[in-house]
Amino acid sequence: MKHNQDSPQALAEEMLQKEATLREFNSLRPNNKQRFYQSAGMLTAVVFLVYCYPEIIEQPVLYILLILMMSLNAQAYVQNKRTNKRIDLLHKLLKDE
């Protein structure tokens, strides 16, 4: 027996596949935990650096390093937010078709 593309079983399998893809898409969305973990990781790196080299606290290099790390973190956050917004809009456009 040949399977027809319009058969209920084929349509059900296609719906399940689309639902699984949509679930995966939604699970990959960024959340605030990721941003918190990224900031905590940078802070941990600075604390480890100060722990290994306590004399660095008096040096202006530490403050320059902190400013650079914060600016890179902010820049990455803005770019990720923009990219994810574009992906969400693309998904919305494709969903409407």
Rosetta blueprint (number, residue, H / E / L):
1 M L
2 K L
3 H L
4 N L
5 Q L
6 D L
7 S L
8 P H
9 Q H
10 A H
11 L H
12 A H
13 E H
14 E H
15 M H
16 L H
17 Q H
18 K H
19 E H
20 A H
21 T H
22 L H
23 R H
24 E H
25 F H
26 N H
27 S H
28 L L
29 R L
30 P L
31 N L
32 N H
33 K H
34 Q H
35 R H
36 F H
37 Y H
38 Q H
39 S H
40 A H
41 G H
42 M H
43 L H
44 T H
45 A H
46 V H
47 V H
48 F H
49 L H
50 V H
51 Y H
52 C H
53 Y L
54 P H
55 E H
56 I H
57 I H
58 E H
59 Q L
60 P H
61 V H
62 L H
63 Y H
64 I H
65 L H
66 L H
67 I H
68 L H
69 M H
70 M H
71 S H
72 L H
73 N H
74 A H
75 Q H
76 A H
77 Y H
78 V H
79 Q H
80 N H
81 K H
82 R H
83 T H
84 N H
85 K H
86 R H
87 I H
88 D H
89 L H
90 L H
91 H H
92 K H
93 L H
94 L H
95 K H
96 D H
97 E L
